[in-house]
Amino acid sequence: MPSVPALQTECVIIGAGPVGLFAVFELGLLGMRSEVVDSLPHPGGQCTELYPDKPIYDIPALPVCGAQELVERLLQQIKPFHAGMHLGQEVVSLERQPDGRFAVETSAGTRFDAGSVIIAAGLGSFQPRRLMVPDAEAYEGTQIHYRVKRAGEFHGQDLLIAGGGDSALDWTLELCGKARSVTLVHRRAEFRAAPASVVRMKAFAQAGRLRHLEGTIQALRSDDGRLVGAIVVSRDKSTTDVDCQQVIACFGLHPKLGPVANWGLALEKKALAVDTEKFQTSVPGIFAIGDINTYPGKKKLILSGFHEAALAAFGVQHHVYPEKRQFLQYTTTSPVMRERLGVAPPD
Ligand SMILES: Cc1cc2nc3c(=O)[nH]c(=O)nc-3n(C[C@H](O)[C@H](O)[C@H](O)COP(=O)(O)OP(=O)(O)OC[C@H]3O[C@@H](n4cnc5c(N)ncnc54)[C@H](O)[C@@H]3O)c2cc1C
């Protein structure tokens, strides 16, 4: 028997990208509370993960808006609705129960008993890019890591860190002096990380506190089933043998459809097929909005996702409260919506 009781909710939203966040708002306006789950440790989906500093020009009434700024504005807009946020955990199972409700479970063991589900999973859940060398898989999770859970486990060890972004540089600087040795390997001379971190790293390397190699990991060296080293090959094809018991590979994340494909929902070209009345999937009570869905004329735009969120919210309301009369209210004039938003009633 599972020890932690399932969280009861009217709606679980899978995905905290811009469209999932706006669904919180639309459900909230209709008086429904939601729980949001995302595999990333922060909300924002593609906007935050892939292009936070890029300007967006096609959000209505915002002539220009930074992608991260858009996410922050959405978070501010949904504040009155107090949605539960369950970040850093992937929804791994979704099952319709005999009573018509949905059992939803995450990789962290969080369980929900939900009246409905909105899937706003975008291009899928973001997964770390893996080290593609022979036998790497055998050491993943024990000696090869794509995320640092406990920095302490690297203290006193020979550590090889691969990558040129902020994560690689941050861990290099953080663990330098704590690990027995630190080698940073990056395939090119230019780094994507903050310039100040690169300057510090180079100063540490010059002082002999760490080793910096330009190249890629070509092979692993093992002894008696344990990883003991790696061969780094540089552009001129020369190789360096690096002793290491631990490897941290920070190659960034890429989206993968992942578990969504296994929930028995009708798929078309790796997207969830929905109607255009309420953006419901092939299973009543499960809705799909944003980049994850498809229908005739679908355009993968944030604007389209916002429209879909509004209609799906009405669909959720009808599914969870079929007896409830539905009518359109304006936030400008509806006292009940103004109360839900926590703003003064209309004059
Ligand atoms: C470089 C770039 C520029 C762009 N510029 C524009 C633009 O100018 N205008 C525009 O309208 N659009 C633009 N887009 C597209 C826009 O970003 C997407 O349409 C939008 O992000 C879709 O939002 P979403 O919420 O549907 O999905 P996403 O933003 O992809 O978010 C989905 C979230 O779901 C999570 N997730 C997936 N599966 C699971 C699971 N099983 N469990 C838990 N979490 C899960 C993911 O981790 C992710 O955070 C651009 C895209 C890119 C890459």
The ligand as a Tripos MOL2 file, in Angstrom:
@<TRIPOS>MOLECULE
LIG
   53    58     1     0     0
SMALL
NO_CHARGES

@<TRIPOS>ATOM
      1 C1         14.1820   29.2990  -30.3350 C.3       1 LIG1
      2 C2         12.6830   29.3330  -30.2590 C.ar      1 LIG1
      3 C3         12.0130   30.5180  -30.4930 C.ar      1 LIG1
      4 C4         10.6200   30.5720  -30.4410 C.ar      1 LIG1
      5 N1          9.9970   31.7650  -30.6820 N.ar      1 LIG1
      6 C5          8.6270   31.8440  -30.6020 C.ar      1 LIG1
      7 C6          7.9400   33.0700  -30.8620 C.ar      1 LIG1
      8 O1          8.5560   34.0840  -31.1630 O.2       1 LIG1
      9 N2          6.5830   33.0740  -30.7630 N.ar      1 LIG1
     10 C7          5.8550   31.9450  -30.4590 C.ar      1 LIG1
     11 O2          4.6320   32.0240  -30.3610 O.2       1 LIG1
     12 N3          6.4980   30.7700  -30.2320 N.ar      1 LIG1
     13 C8          7.8510   30.6840  -30.2990 C.ar      1 LIG1
     14 N4          8.4860   29.4850  -30.0880 N.ar      1 LIG1
     15 C9          7.6570   28.2920  -29.7870 C.3       1 LIG1
     16 C10         7.1590   28.3350  -28.3380 C.3       1 LIG1
     17 O3          8.2620   28.4100  -27.4570 O.3       1 LIG1
     18 C11         6.3260   27.0920  -28.0530 C.3       1 LIG1
     19 O4          5.2140   27.1050  -28.9240 O.3       1 LIG1
     20 C12         5.8560   27.0820  -26.6090 C.3       1 LIG1
     21 O5          6.9350   27.0070  -25.7200 O.3       1 LIG1
     22 C13         4.9260   25.9080  -26.3630 C.3       1 LIG1
     23 O6          4.5490   25.9740  -25.0190 O.3       1 LIG1
     24 P1          4.0470   24.6710  -24.2460 P.3       1 LIG1
     25 O7          3.6900   25.1560  -22.8740 O.co2     1 LIG1
     26 O8          3.0220   23.9840  -25.0700 O.co2     1 LIG1
     27 O9          5.2920   23.6770  -24.2230 O.3       1 LIG1
     28 P2          6.7980   23.8140  -23.6770 P.3       1 LIG1
     29 O10         7.2300   25.2070  -23.6310 O.co2     1 LIG1
     30 O11         7.5810   22.8380  -24.4880 O.co2     1 LIG1
     31 O12         6.6820   23.2610  -22.1810 O.3       1 LIG1
     32 C14         6.3270   21.9200  -21.9510 C.3       1 LIG1
     33 C15         6.7950   21.5110  -20.5670 C.3       1 LIG1
     34 O13         6.2750   20.2160  -20.2780 O.3       1 LIG1
     35 C16         7.2340   19.5010  -19.5310 C.3       1 LIG1
     36 N5          6.9660   18.0650  -19.6620 N.ar      1 LIG1
     37 C17         6.8590   17.3300  -20.7930 C.ar      1 LIG1
     38 N6          6.5550   16.0410  -20.5090 N.ar      1 LIG1
     39 C18         6.4770   15.9780  -19.1570 C.ar      1 LIG1
     40 C19         6.2010   14.9160  -18.2490 C.ar      1 LIG1
     41 N7          5.9310   13.6540  -18.6590 N.pl3     1 LIG1
     42 N8          6.2190   15.2000  -16.9140 N.ar      1 LIG1
     43 C20         6.4850   16.4630  -16.4700 C.ar      1 LIG1
     44 N9          6.7460   17.4960  -17.3030 N.ar      1 LIG1
     45 C21         6.7310   17.2610  -18.6160 C.ar      1 LIG1
     46 C22         8.5680   19.9350  -20.1560 C.3       1 LIG1
     47 O14         9.6390   19.7360  -19.2380 O.3       1 LIG1
     48 C23         8.3120   21.4070  -20.4480 C.3       1 LIG1
     49 O15         8.7620   22.2580  -19.4090 O.3       1 LIG1
     50 C24         9.8630   29.4010  -30.1470 C.ar      1 LIG1
     51 C25        10.5380   28.1990  -29.8910 C.ar      1 LIG1
     52 C26        11.9270   28.1560  -29.9550 C.ar      1 LIG1
     53 C27        12.6310   26.8490  -29.6890 C.3       1 LIG1
@<TRIPOS>BOND
     1     1     2 1
     2     2     3 ar
     3     2    52 ar
     4     3     4 ar
     5     4     5 ar
     6     4    50 ar
     7     5     6 ar
     8     6     7 ar
     9     6    13 1
    10     7     8 2
    11     7     9 ar
    12     9    10 ar
    13    10    11 2
    14    10    12 ar
    15    12    13 ar
    16    13    14 ar
    17    14    15 1
    18    14    50 ar
    19    15    16 1
    20    16    17 1
    21    16    18 1
    22    18    19 1
    23    18    20 1
    24    20    21 1
    25    20    22 1
    26    22    23 1
    27    23    24 1
    28    24    25 2
    29    24    26 1
    30    24    27 1
    31    27    28 1
    32    28    29 2
    33    28    30 1
    34    28    31 1
    35    31    32 1
    36    32    33 1
    37    33    34 1
    38    33    48 1
    39    34    35 1
    40    35    36 1
    41    35    46 1
    42    36    37 ar
    43    36    45 ar
    44    37    38 ar
    45    38    39 ar
    46    39    40 ar
    47    39    45 ar
    48    40    41 1
    49    40    42 ar
    50    42    43 ar
    51    43    44 ar
    52    44    45 ar
    53    46    47 1
    54    46    48 1
    55    48    49 1
    56    50    51 ar
    57    51    52 ar
    58    52    53 1
@<TRIPOS>SUBSTRUCTURE
     1 LIG1         1 GROUP 0 **** ****
